[in-house]
Amino acid sequence: MTARDLGKTRRAKPRVLIAAGGTGGHVAPALAVGAALVELGAEVRYLSGNRRAELQTYSSEKVKPEILDLEAAPRLSFTSIKDWRKLWKAIGACKSLFADWQPTVLLAMGGYVCVPAIMAAKRAKVPYFLHESNAIPGRVTRKYAEGAANVFLGMEGAAGHLSAKALTQVTGTPIRPSLLHRDRALACQELEFDPAKPTLLVVGGSQGALKLNDNFAQAIPYISRAFKQDGAYQILWATGPTHLLEMQRMTREDVMDARVTLKIMGYIEDMASAYAAADVIVSRAGASTLAETTTLGKAMILVPYPHAKDDHQLENARFLAARGAAQVIEERSLRPKAFAEEILELLTGDERRAAMAQAASELGQQKAAELIAESLLSFCHTDATVPAKPPTGAPES
């Protein structure tokens, strides 16, 4: 028996290393799974790159990840020697982590940081799992799916883009527990909104979205004219820090219109209150955002980011629209008046809004984090070299 094997036999708790980086859209679900694993008795450590956005997400949950000196995966060429050197250094750091901490399994939740982690796991003969949030899997998932112990999928249909030999399980995408069970009246009070009035939430992601912002700013007067009484509706709008001043300038007259209660922010810290207050949400179509809005059962107008890899945001949005859970407007088709009309239809159409919210909630997976955690620990607690079956009642593709 080797020292490594002896260490495993003495260890009471499974150890799960979670690699997630790049954006909060990868990190937030990873933290949700990690919390569920700890609740079930596992030891958890995280692996991150050094981008500001990902580190802020970890920091907001008071988590200190192992940080790799890596900001992006190098392109498949040798044009950037510096990037390749960083990759090899990151692989070395991962190998050292595997040797020192001896994780039972690796869970790769997405982002460039997963590449060196998976490579080190294969070298150390540690089983690895993948999680893919999008309707069209990313390059890392496509490349490593066949060798994974299991691939957890956020959306059914994603399996069709993977190797037929890949083992998959539809779990949904985990969301932060702090978003659940928020009281709408209390959330409106914190936002200084009236809970009796319809509320529109507009958010284009942490960095905002210039064309989405610009068209919405021009749509506000059309929305305002549709209401006769003062303060008939209210808007919470996250422009992204870069665009805040310009959007405030563009809407200055509309803010003075008594029919509009408009609150503009660069970035929303308290998304739990924002979601709880919202009746209709206008947003991009990132998988993590959609996991949150569907689980919370919100009517949505989605404007997919047109430059996403493999156009996966458009496919994410279409997946929801086909099931009656969202209305999709492609960015190239945005026109202020038509945009306002789409918003008004949902703000004033109670039956349509309720039907869309119900369809969204049927797609949400409130227990996604627990489902993934249980599946991982089921694997850890078996001696088999093949993936363990999903927990009883878990959806499986």
C-alpha angles and dihedrals in degrees: 000000000000125000088251092054091046090052090053094050091051094048114096097189127058113238118223122191111200119200115197131147149131099073141012086254088073099034100049094058090045091055090049091054091045091054090050091050092052090050088055093051105264129134112237135194129176133221120207142170120233104256114132095234095056094043091051090054091052091045093051088062092043092246122144110205129193102262124218120201090241131117101172141358111261118250117258092267138074095243093110111051090173092059092047091050090051090050094052090046089051091050089052091050090051092050090053091049092051091049095047102039099027100209117207092220141357122229113198109199099178144283134086092291089072093070099069090037093055092044091052091046091054091049091050092044091238114151114244133205128199133211119203118188101181133083088235110044118233126245095265092053093047092048099047104028096097093058095044122108086227139344114221111209129207094200132032111240094044088097089069089069094055134077113285087235093060116107110226139183125189106226105148123237116293118243131201112275089222089071094061129090097010116160112240095211092051091046091052090049091054090050092045090243131136110249090208093064129075114260128207121202117199119187131158099186131279092301095042126227119259100205093042090049094046094051093045092050088055091045095057096080090053090051092047094053091057091066124069105190126067119265092009094152140011135217133203108194127185106196098176118255094269094058101036100100094045093049091048089053093048093051100039094112092045091053087059090054105102091214090067127071099189125177114184122191134173092221133001112228095181103054091161091067092041092054094043092053096045124100094176128023128202112195150131118276105248111153095238092051091049091049088056097045095045094047088051091046102237130165108238144196107199126202104185119216102253097211099053115131112274086359086273094158090060090050091048090052093046090051090059095040092053088058095048094252100116147015114234126211117178112224092239088059096052113127120167098231095044089044090054091049092053091050093047091051090060097037093053101027103084097178095049092045092050092048091050092048091050092050089050093051090052089059095047121100108207092176097047094116093050092046092054093043092051092048092051094049092045087058093045092053095054127078092215120117091214123077116278118242117262117264117278111283094018116136113248129189 
